[in-house]
Amino acid sequence: MLTGLEIATADDSHMFDSKPERKVETRSIGGWSGYIQKYRKIGPVGQREHAIFLNMWLNKFVFCGRSIGPTSVYLSAAEKLADGGRFPLGRYLLGSVYHLLHQVAEKLLLGQPIGNLGGPWWFINMWLSVHMHKHLGFDLFAQRFPRDIAEDHELADEESATRPPLNYGEAAIMLPGTGGNEDQVSRFFQTLYEDLAKDQRAWMPYEDPETRFPLTFHPFDDALNKDHDLMMAIIT
């Protein structure tokens, strides 16, 4: 619901054990900046460049390993995506999130510093922001984004040059704290312990009965959700 990543396709996880078709240099390359400098090309993007970019994207934003520098661990998955293949990447992201939360909980229980665990902290910030939007006094549906004017040369006035967010993820990006503000994130966790006022609770933050977000999951549409009762139980 927040990212729009695929969740429904068959899980073909054995691809992570397959050997990538391409070879990518990741050691002694100068981090991600050096990685980009080495592999970016001028002109149309080919399959190789696309796969190399997706490899960086998977490493930095989905699986988020402890290694800050480039790796080729997920290169085979990146190649499949670049070739138009599909797999439930949203499930992998959520698994990565819960693995991070499990590690943090263990550290806190043992009184140990959290340290560098890797993991998609950015998603946790976004997740908390959506659940706290009433507490923050933030209207998710009131945000505006620049429209791609190049696609419409007839845009004239200032209002028409913007568009509303397309899904919850876009709206949540605008919330305070989603940019890695440590003070804001700590306030979120403190609020969870102190409890929210009843009128500020958002147990159903993804409710969009007027379908104002066109690119989002609609839990009340049986055509899109065959396991309707189970999904509603999870959401509520």
C-alpha positions as CSV (number, residue, x, y, z in Angstrom):
1,M,0.0,0.0,0.0
2,L,2.9,2.4,0.7
3,T,5.2,1.4,-2.1
4,G,3.1,-0.2,-4.8
5,L,5.6,-3.1,-5.0
6,E,4.5,-6.5,-6.3
7,I,3.0,-8.9,-3.8
8,A,0.8,-11.2,-5.7
9,T,3.0,-13.0,-8.2
10,A,4.5,-16.5,-7.5
11,D,7.5,-16.5,-5.3
12,D,10.5,-17.6,-7.5
13,S,13.0,-17.2,-4.7
14,H,15.5,-19.7,-6.1
15,M,16.6,-16.9,-8.4
16,F,18.7,-15.6,-5.6
17,D,20.8,-18.7,-5.8
18,S,21.3,-18.4,-9.5
19,K,24.5,-17.0,-11.0
20,P,24.1,-13.6,-12.7
21,E,24.7,-13.3,-16.4
22,R,26.7,-10.1,-16.0
23,K,29.9,-9.4,-14.0
24,V,29.9,-6.2,-11.9
25,E,32.9,-4.8,-10.0
26,T,32.0,-3.9,-6.5
27,R,35.3,-4.0,-4.5
28,S,37.7,-1.1,-4.3
29,I,35.5,1.0,-6.5
30,G,34.9,4.0,-4.3
31,G,31.5,3.2,-2.8
32,W,28.3,3.8,-4.6
33,S,29.6,7.1,-6.1
34,G,32.4,5.2,-7.8
35,Y,30.0,2.5,-8.8
36,I,27.8,5.0,-10.5
37,Q,30.7,6.7,-12.2
38,K,32.0,3.5,-13.6
39,Y,28.8,2.1,-15.0
40,R,26.7,5.0,-16.1
41,K,26.6,5.6,-19.9
42,I,25.6,8.3,-22.2
43,G,22.6,7.7,-24.4
44,P,19.7,5.3,-24.2
45,V,19.7,2.9,-21.2
46,G,20.4,-0.7,-22.1
47,Q,19.6,-3.9,-20.2
48,R,23.1,-4.0,-18.6
49,E,22.9,-0.5,-17.3
50,H,19.3,-1.0,-16.1
51,A,20.3,-4.2,-14.2
52,I,23.3,-2.4,-12.7
53,F,21.1,0.4,-11.5
54,L,18.5,-2.0,-10.1
55,N,21.3,-3.8,-8.3
56,M,22.1,-0.6,-6.4
57,W,18.4,0.1,-5.8
58,L,17.8,-3.4,-4.3
59,N,20.9,-3.1,-2.1
60,K,20.2,0.4,-0.8
61,F,16.5,0.5,-0.4
62,V,15.0,-3.0,-0.2
63,F,17.5,-5.4,1.5
64,C,19.7,-2.8,3.1
65,G,22.5,-5.0,4.3
66,R,25.1,-3.8,6.8
67,S,27.6,-3.2,4.1
68,I,27.4,0.4,3.1
69,G,29.3,-0.2,-0.2
70,P,28.2,-2.0,-3.4
71,T,27.7,-5.8,-3.6
72,S,26.5,-8.1,-6.3
73,V,24.5,-10.4,-4.0
74,Y,21.2,-9.3,-5.6
75,L,22.5,-8.9,-9.1
76,S,20.6,-11.9,-10.4
77,A,17.3,-10.5,-9.1
78,A,18.2,-7.1,-10.6
79,E,18.7,-8.8,-14.0
80,K,15.3,-10.5,-13.8
81,L,13.6,-7.2,-13.1
82,A,15.5,-5.5,-15.9
83,D,14.4,-8.2,-18.3
84,G,10.8,-7.6,-17.4
85,G,10.5,-10.5,-14.9
86,R,8.2,-10.2,-11.9
87,F,8.4,-11.5,-8.3
88,P,6.8,-10.5,-5.0
89,L,9.4,-7.8,-4.1
90,G,6.9,-6.2,-1.7
91,R,7.0,-9.4,0.4
92,Y,10.8,-9.2,0.5
93,L,10.7,-5.6,1.6
94,L,8.3,-6.4,4.4
95,G,10.5,-9.4,5.4
96,S,13.5,-7.1,5.6
97,V,11.5,-4.6,7.7
98,Y,10.4,-7.3,10.2
99,H,13.9,-8.8,10.4
100,L,15.2,-5.3,11.3
101,L,12.5,-4.8,14.0
102,H,13.4,-8.3,15.4
103,Q,17.1,-7.3,15.6
104,V,16.3,-4.0,17.3
105,A,14.0,-5.7,19.8
106,E,16.7,-8.2,20.7
107,K,19.3,-5.4,21.3
108,L,16.9,-3.4,23.4
109,L,16.0,-6.4,25.6
110,L,19.7,-7.1,26.2
111,G,20.5,-3.5,26.9
112,Q,22.9,-3.3,24.0
113,P,23.4,-0.4,21.6
114,I,21.6,-0.9,18.3
115,G,24.6,0.0,16.1
116,N,24.6,-0.5,12.4
117,L,22.1,-3.2,11.6
118,G,21.3,-2.2,8.1
119,G,17.7,-2.6,7.2
120,P,15.0,-0.3,5.6
121,W,14.7,2.4,8.3
122,W,13.2,4.7,5.7
123,F,10.2,2.4,5.4
124,I,9.7,2.3,9.2
125,N,9.7,6.1,9.3
126,M,7.1,6.3,6.5
127,W,5.0,3.6,8.2
128,L,5.0,5.5,11.5
129,S,4.2,8.7,9.7
130,V,1.1,7.4,8.1
131,H,-0.2,6.0,11.4
132,M,0.6,9.3,13.1
133,H,-0.8,11.7,10.5
134,K,-3.8,12.7,12.6
135,H,-1.5,13.3,15.6
136,L,0.7,15.5,13.4
137,G,-2.3,17.4,12.0
138,F,-1.3,16.4,8.5
139,D,-3.8,16.0,5.6
140,L,-2.5,13.2,3.5
141,F,-4.8,14.1,0.6
142,A,-3.9,17.8,0.5
143,Q,-0.3,17.5,-0.8
144,R,0.7,18.7,-4.3
145,F,3.5,17.6,-6.5
146,P,5.0,19.1,-9.7
147,R,3.4,17.8,-12.8
148,D,5.6,16.7,-15.7
149,I,5.1,19.8,-17.8
150,A,7.0,18.2,-20.7
151,E,4.1,15.8,-21.2
152,D,1.5,18.7,-21.5
153,H,2.5,21.9,-23.3
154,E,-0.9,23.4,-22.8
155,L,-0.4,23.9,-19.0
156,A,-0.9,27.6,-18.3
157,D,-1.8,28.5,-14.7
158,E,0.2,27.6,-11.6
159,E,-2.4,25.3,-10.2
160,S,-2.5,23.1,-13.3
161,A,1.3,22.6,-13.1
162,T,0.9,20.4,-10.0
163,R,-0.9,17.2,-9.2
164,P,-2.1,15.4,-6.0
165,P,-0.2,12.3,-4.7
166,L,-1.0,9.0,-6.5
167,N,-0.7,6.8,-3.5
168,Y,-0.1,6.7,0.3
169,G,3.7,6.4,-0.2
170,E,3.9,9.7,-2.1
171,A,1.8,11.5,0.4
172,A,3.8,10.1,3.4
173,I,7.1,11.3,1.9
174,M,5.9,14.8,2.7
175,L,5.4,14.0,6.4
176,P,7.8,15.3,9.0
177,G,10.4,12.7,10.0
178,T,10.4,10.7,6.7
179,G,13.7,12.3,5.8
180,G,15.6,10.6,8.7
181,N,14.9,13.3,11.3
182,E,16.0,11.4,14.5
183,D,14.1,13.8,16.9
184,Q,10.9,13.3,15.0
185,V,11.2,9.5,14.9
186,S,11.9,9.4,18.7
187,R,8.8,11.5,19.2
188,F,6.8,8.9,17.2
189,F,8.1,6.0,19.4
190,Q,7.5,8.1,22.6
191,T,3.9,8.7,21.5
192,L,3.4,5.0,21.0
193,Y,4.3,4.4,24.6
194,E,2.3,7.3,26.0
195,D,-0.7,6.4,23.8
196,L,-2.7,8.7,21.4
197,A,-5.8,10.5,22.1
198,K,-8.8,8.6,20.8
199,D,-9.6,11.2,18.1
200,Q,-6.0,11.0,16.9
201,R,-5.8,7.3,16.4
202,A,-5.6,5.9,12.9
203,W,-6.1,2.2,13.0
204,M,-7.3,2.4,9.4
205,P,-4.8,4.8,7.9
206,Y,-5.2,3.3,4.4
207,E,-8.9,4.0,4.1
208,D,-9.7,5.8,0.9
209,P,-13.4,5.3,0.2
210,E,-13.5,8.2,-2.4
211,T,-10.6,6.6,-4.3
212,R,-8.6,9.8,-4.3
213,F,-5.3,7.9,-4.7
214,P,-5.5,6.1,-8.0
215,L,-2.4,3.9,-7.5
216,T,-3.2,2.2,-4.3
217,F,-4.6,-1.0,-2.9
218,H,-8.3,-1.1,-2.5
219,P,-9.2,-3.6,0.3
220,F,-13.0,-3.3,-0.4
221,D,-12.8,-4.4,-4.0
222,D,-13.4,-8.2,-4.2
223,A,-12.2,-8.2,-7.8
224,L,-8.7,-7.2,-6.7
225,N,-8.7,-9.1,-3.4
226,K,-9.8,-12.7,-3.4
227,D,-8.9,-13.2,0.2
228,H,-11.1,-10.3,1.3
229,D,-12.0,-11.5,4.9
230,L,-8.4,-12.4,5.6
231,M,-7.0,-9.1,4.3
232,M,-9.5,-7.1,6.3
233,A,-8.6,-9.0,9.4
234,I,-4.9,-8.1,8.8
235,I,-5.6,-4.5,8.2
236,T,-7.9,-3.9,11.2
